[in-house]
Each structure stands twice: as structure tokens, then as C-alpha cells.
Amino acid sequence: MNATAKAKLAEIERRIDELTALLVRSLDDIAEAERQGDDGTPHLRRSLVLQGTISALHGEADGLRRAMTKTG
């Protein structure tokens, strides 16, 4: 794997970690909203967007790994 691809992969993985932390916080916010009698809809929407973004980043990282494996 060349240095540029390794740097790109590291950046993607860092972003996944950041977004995962935000997702965990959002899920905590949903639980807190439910405890307070609210439905937590804004937090749920945010969680769904975060999940989709994280999934897309995982796909991008997997594609990069596959491409780098093919090129050696």
C-alpha cells in the first residue's frame, strides 16, 4: 500500500471513529429524551444520518483496501 493510500485510509478510519462517538452520544440522547417523556425524534434522525455516513465510509475504506491489494 503506498503512502498516499495509507494516509487516506487512516483519515477514513479516524473519521469513522469520530462519527461512531457521535452516534453513541446520539443514542444516549435518545434514551434520555425517552426518560423525560419525549420521543427523541431529532436524535433519531441524527443517528440514522450518522449510521448511513459511517456505513458509506466503511465501504470507501473497504474499496480502498481492495484496490491497494490488487495493485500490490
N, C-alpha and C positions, 0 to 999 in steps of 0.2 A: 504494500500500500504506500503510495507516495505521500510526501509531507502535506501537500495541499488537501488531499482526500482525508488524511488523518485529522487535520485541523478542522475540516468541515464536519467530520463525524463527531469529534469532540464537542464542537459547538452545538450540534443537534442533540447530543446526549445531555449537555448542560441545560439546554432549553427544556428538554423532556423533564429533567429533574425539577426545574423551576416550576413548570406547569403542573407537575404532579403535586408539589407542595401547595400550590394554589387550589388544586382540586380537593385535596384533603381539607383545607381550610373552608372551602365552599360547602363540603359535605357536613362539616361541623356546624356551619351557619344554618344549614337546612335543619339539622337536628335541634339547634337552639330555637329557631323560629317555630318549629312544631311544638316544642315545650312551652312556648309562650302563646300558643293558640293560633299562630299564623300558618299559612300553607307553605311558605318558603319559596314561592314561585320564582322570584328573581334569582334566588340562589340556585334553584334547579336549572333554570335556563343557563346560567353561567357555568354550572357543572357540565351540562350537555355540550356546550361550546368547547370547554376545556378538554373533555373526553375526545371529541372529534379532532381537535388540534393535536393532541397527544398521539392519537392513532395515526394521523397523517405524518407526523414526524417519525414515528416508528417505521412507517412504510418507506419514507425517504431514507432513513438510516439503513434499512434492510436492502433497499435498491443500491445504495452506495456501496455497501459491503459486497453485494453480488457482483457489481461492476468491477470493483477492485480485485476480487478473486479471479475473475475472468482475465484481467489484464496482467495479473501477477504482481 
